[in-house]
Amino acid sequence: MKKDNIIQEKSYDFAVRIMNLYKHLLQEKKEFVLSKQLLRSGTSIGANIEEAIGGQSRKDFYAKLTIAYKEARETHYWIRLLKDTSFLSKDTAQSFLNDTEEKLRIIGSIQKTIRNS
């Protein structure tokens, strides 16, 4: 992985955090439904970033970025829901929410740049 692609690095690191959180929710909290949704959307952000980077056209790149943005929005939702149902502590949830919001800002900024060029 190239070290100069911030969103690629950050979305991969986030996917690792999500996988570890998923394991915690399964093993420690015995939560099997919402955690699976979180795993799917949280790891999909990086997968779609990777697909965008390998896109065949500018339009393809933008479309995959849009999917990554939507997956980040969904991930934000699941984290809030897990926090508000006491499966996640406020501190843990806030850390993940901050991380998700960072991805949303970066992806949104890239989308804006593409739209304006």
QUINOR-V249659 format. One line per field, one symbol per residue. phi: phi as a letter, one per 20 degrees, with the letter a starting at -180 (. if undefined). burial: I if it has 9 or more other ideal C-beta (glycine too) atoms within 8 Angstrom, else O. Layout:
phi=???
burial=???
//
This chain:
phi=.feddgffffffgffffffffggffffedlddefffffgfffefgffffffffegebfffgffffffgffffgfggfffgffffdmecfgffgffffffffffffffgffffgffed
burial=OOOOIOIIIIIIOIIOIIIOIIOIIIOOIOIOOIIIIIIOIIIIIIIIIIIIIOIOOOOIIIIIIIIIIOIIIIIIOIIIIIIOOOIIOOOIIOOIIOIIIIIIOIIIOIIOOIOOO
//
